[in-house]
Each structure stands twice: as structure tokens, then as C-alpha cells.
Amino acid sequence: MVLEICVDSLESARAAQSGGAQRIELCSSLIEGGVTPSSGLIGAVRDSLSIPVFVIMRPRGGDFSYSAQEFAVMKRDIATAKSYGANGVALGVLLEDGRVDIERTRELVELARPMEVTFHRAIDWAPQMEEALEQVMDAGADRILTSGGAQTAMQGMHRIARMVAKADGRIGIMVCGTVRKKNIAELAIKTNASEFHASLRKPRKSPVTYRNQVLSLSEPGVDDFALYAVAAEDVRGLRDALEAVKEARQIPHVL
């Protein structure tokens, strides 16, 4: 049973490890769903953590159909992550019709080796997820990150269960989509998955006291001073809930 925490800062990465995460996915700009972080952040996180670090390979926000230039950026970013000692990458490439771009995905998987490769939630935008599952396996990825094509894992739980059964151990299925300590036991039991992914960031107050009230660098309605971080105690709560499921699975039934 593996718990992966999505983080976008060194502070959150350290908190995730302290709270018991077994792996992190490192991103920037989680407000856009996560894009590739800077080399400086990759290096700092890798130097600070002992658990595996996976780096997202997403050159921009928006859809997952990339131009030749954007695809070239992804290849350079994979090389950078590898040079900094990352343990894996998370990526997803789709064709314009939403199907998995098997050729390009396979090229990135081969370039990433010996790092592991997670095909991220791009799969949730595929028109036929069961077909997409086979395509990702054909491309050689190690696992798939999915909410079952739904907004939350609870809503997509039955499809995730079907994907786990269809994968039959040939590829890992990692559950995501508002995974919390109150629902992780039900998700684990009903999907039969063994890997779970969560972003547990919470807002905290900025220490900055002066603000220019007539200036904004963000879109209207966005607080330029908003800070979000992962708290170790939240990770610990989720990890403890997952461990309870693991222990329950190991208890033999007594007739």
C-alpha cells in the first residue's frame, strides 16, 4: 500500500516525507493541475528527501496534445530530471481525438529509463478509458494515475475497480481525486487498488504585512498573497488510515 503526495514546494515535500508519504510527485503551478518544476526545485527536493521523487512532465497547462516544440521540451525536461536523480516521471500525451498517443508516450518512456513512468490523469480525458488502459500498457508505462474519469475517486470508484481488474497486475493503478482519510478505506476495499495519490495543500496566512491594493499579477479574483502548503499531520492521518486497511487485509478470517 503506497501513499504518494503531490507537492509544489520544498516545504511541502519535506512535510510529506515527515508525515509518512512513501513517494512524492513534484510539480509547479498546481492551480493549473501541475506543470514541470524548475531544475532548482528538483535538485533541492531530491537533496532533501530520502523517499522516491517523481517529477511531472507537463510543459504547460491546458490539454495534453502537444506540438513538436512542446514535445521536445518534455524530452529535455526528462533528461534534466534524470540528471538530478529523480526516481520517476509522470507524463501523459494524447492525440487530438483524446486517444493515447502511443508512439510519443513510448518514446518518452524509453527516454526516461531507468526511471519509472506514471501515465498521469491525462487518461481521464480519454473517450474510452478501457482502451486507453491497453494503450498505456502498450507504451510501456509502469502505472496509471486516475480518478476513473470522474471529478473524484469516489464518483469514479466502480470504473477504477474495473481498471484494476482489467490490468490484472500488468500495470499499477494509482487512485486519485480528493482522496482523504475519511474515504481511503472505502476506496481501497472497493477498488482493490494498492497505490493512492493525494494533494493535501491547505491555505496559510502570508507573513507579508504591506500590500499594494491597486496592483495584481494574477487573474481577477486570485489572491497574489495566497500560500498553500502540505501539513505533515494531514499526511500522517491519511497514511494511518491506509495502514489500517493494510492490517485489515492481513487478518485471516476465522470460521
C-alpha positions in Angstrom: 0.0 0.0 0.0 1.7 3.1 -1.3 0.8 6.7 -0.5 2.0 9.4 -2.9 1.6 13.1 -2.1 1.6 15.8 -4.7 3.7 18.8 -3.8 4.8 22.1 -5.3 7.4 23.3 -2.9 10.4 22.2 -0.8 8.4 22.9 2.4 5.6 20.7 1.3 7.9 17.9 0.1 9.6 17.8 3.5 6.3 17.8 5.3 5.0 14.9 3.1 8.0 12.8 4.0 7.8 13.7 7.7 4.1 12.7 7.6 4.8 9.2 6.2 4.4 9.6 2.4 6.2 6.9 0.6 6.7 8.9 -2.6 6.0 12.4 -3.9 5.0 13.8 -7.2 6.8 17.2 -7.6 5.0 19.9 -9.6 4.7 23.6 -10.0 1.6 25.6 -10.5 -0.9 23.2 -9.0 -3.6 25.7 -9.7 -3.3 24.6 -13.3 -3.2 20.9 -12.3 0.6 20.9 -12.2 3.4 21.7 -14.7 7.1 20.8 -14.8 9.0 22.4 -11.9 12.3 24.2 -12.2 15.6 22.4 -12.1 16.5 24.3 -8.9 13.4 22.9 -7.2 14.0 19.4 -8.4 17.6 19.4 -7.1 16.6 20.9 -3.8 13.9 18.4 -3.2 16.0 15.4 -4.3 18.8 16.6 -1.9 16.4 16.9 1.0 14.4 13.7 0.8 15.1 10.0 1.1 11.9 8.8 -0.4 11.3 8.5 -4.2 10.7 11.7 -6.1 8.7 11.7 -9.3 8.6 14.8 -11.4 5.7 15.8 -13.6 6.5 16.3 -17.3 3.9 18.8 -18.4 5.3 21.8 -20.4 2.1 23.9 -19.9 -1.4 23.9 -18.6 -4.4 23.1 -20.7 -4.9 20.0 -22.9 -2.5 17.1 -23.4 -2.0 17.2 -27.1 1.4 18.8 -27.7 3.2 20.5 -30.6 6.5 19.2 -31.8 8.2 22.1 -29.9 6.4 21.2 -26.7 7.3 17.5 -27.1 10.9 18.5 -27.5 10.7 20.5 -24.2 9.3 17.4 -22.5 12.3 15.3 -23.7 14.7 17.9 -22.4 12.9 18.1 -19.0 13.1 14.3 -18.7 16.8 14.5 -19.2 17.0 17.2 -16.5 15.0 15.2 -14.0 17.2 12.2 -14.6 20.4 14.2 -14.1 19.1 15.4 -10.7 18.5 11.9 -9.5 14.7 11.8 -9.8 13.3 8.3 -9.4 10.5 8.7 -11.9 8.4 11.0 -14.0 4.7 11.5 -14.5 3.5 12.3 -18.0 0.6 11.9 -20.4 0.4 12.6 -24.1 -2.9 12.4 -26.1 -3.9 12.7 -29.7 -6.3 15.4 -30.7 -9.2 13.0 -30.6 -8.4 12.1 -27.0 -6.8 8.7 -27.5 -3.4 7.9 -26.0 -0.5 8.9 -28.3 1.2 5.5 -28.1 4.2 6.4 -30.3 5.1 9.5 -28.4 4.4 8.0 -25.0 6.6 5.1 -25.8 9.4 7.4 -26.9 9.2 9.3 -23.6 9.1 6.1 -21.6 12.2 4.7 -23.3 14.0 8.1 -22.8 13.1 8.1 -19.1 14.6 4.7 -18.3 15.8 3.6 -15.8 13.4 5.9 -14.1 9.8 4.7 -13.5 7.0 6.3 -15.5 3.5 7.1 -14.4 0.9 8.0 -17.0 -1.0 10.7 -15.2 -4.6 11.9 -15.3 -4.5 12.7 -19.0 -6.1 9.2 -19.2 -9.2 10.6 -17.5 -9.8 12.7 -20.7 -9.7 9.7 -23.0 -13.0 8.8 -24.6 -12.6 5.1 -23.9 -10.7 4.5 -20.7 -10.5 0.8 -21.0 -9.0 1.1 -24.5 -6.7 3.8 -23.1 -5.5 1.4 -20.4 -4.4 -1.0 -23.0 -2.7 1.7 -25.0 -0.7 2.9 -22.0 0.4 -0.6 -21.3 1.5 -1.0 -24.9 3.6 2.2 -24.5 5.4 0.6 -21.5 4.4 2.9 -18.6 4.6 1.4 -15.0 1.4 2.8 -13.6 -1.6 4.9 -14.3 -3.0 7.7 -12.2 -6.7 8.0 -12.4 -10.0 9.1 -10.8 -11.9 6.8 -13.1 -12.7 9.7 -15.5 -14.8 11.4 -12.8 -14.2 14.5 -10.7 -13.4 12.5 -7.6 -12.3 9.0 -6.9 -15.5 8.2 -5.0 -17.5 9.1 -8.1 -15.3 7.1 -10.4 -14.7 4.2 -7.9 -16.5 1.5 -9.9 -14.6 2.3 -13.1 -11.3 2.3 -11.2 -12.2 -1.2 -9.9 -12.8 -2.4 -13.4 -9.5 -0.9 -14.5 -7.7 -2.7 -11.6 -9.3 -5.9 -12.6 -8.5 -5.5 -16.3 -4.9 -4.5 -15.6 -4.6 -7.8 -13.6 -1.1 -6.8 -12.3 0.3 -5.9 -15.7 0.4 -2.2 -14.7 -0.2 -0.3 -11.5 -3.4 1.6 -11.0 -3.0 4.6 -8.6 -6.2 6.2 -7.3 -6.5 10.0 -7.1 -9.3 12.6 -6.9 -10.0 14.0 -3.4 -8.5 11.0 -1.6 -8.9 11.7 2.1 -8.6 9.8 5.4 -12.4 9.6 5.6 -12.7 7.7 2.3 -9.4 6.0 1.6 -10.5 2.8 3.3 -13.7 2.5 1.2 -11.7 3.3 -2.0 -9.0 0.7 -1.1 -11.6 -2.0 -0.4 -13.9 -1.3 -3.3 -11.3 -0.7 -6.0 -8.7 -3.3 -4.8 -6.0 -0.7 -5.6 -2.8 -0.6 -3.7 -1.5 2.9 -4.6 -3.1 6.2 -3.7 -2.3 9.8 -4.6 -3.4 13.0 -2.8 -2.8 16.7 -2.8 -3.4 17.9 0.8 -2.4 21.5 0.4 -4.1 24.0 2.7 -4.0 27.8 2.7 -2.0 29.6 5.3 -1.6 33.2 6.0 1.2 35.2 4.3 3.6 36.9 6.7 3.8 39.9 4.4 2.1 42.9 6.0 2.1 45.5 3.2 0.0 45.1 0.1 -0.3 47.3 -3.0 -4.1 47.5 -3.3 -4.1 48.7 -6.9 -1.8 46.1 -8.3 -2.3 42.4 -9.1 -0.1 40.0 -11.0 -2.8 37.3 -11.2 -6.1 36.8 -12.9 -9.1 38.8 -11.3 -10.2 37.3 -8.1 -6.9 35.5 -7.4 -5.1 36.4 -4.2 -1.5 37.2 -5.0 -0.5 36.6 -1.4 -2.2 33.2 -1.0 0.1 30.5 0.2 -0.6 26.8 0.1 1.3 24.0 1.8 1.1 20.4 2.9 1.0 19.8 6.6 2.8 16.7 8.0 -0.1 15.9 10.3 -2.6 15.6 7.4 -0.3 13.2 5.6 0.1 11.2 8.8 -3.7 10.9 9.2 -4.0 9.7 5.6 -1.1 7.2 6.0 -2.6 5.9 9.2 -5.9 5.3 7.6 -4.2 3.4 4.7 -2.2 1.3 7.1 -5.4 0.3 8.9 -6.7 -1.1 5.6 -3.5 -2.9 5.1 -3.6 -4.5 8.5 -7.3 -5.5 8.0 -6.4 -7.2 4.7 -3.7 -9.3 6.5 -6.0 -10.5 9.3 -7.2 -14.1 8.4 -10.9 -14.8 8.5 -11.9 -17.1 11.4 -14.7 -19.5 10.7 
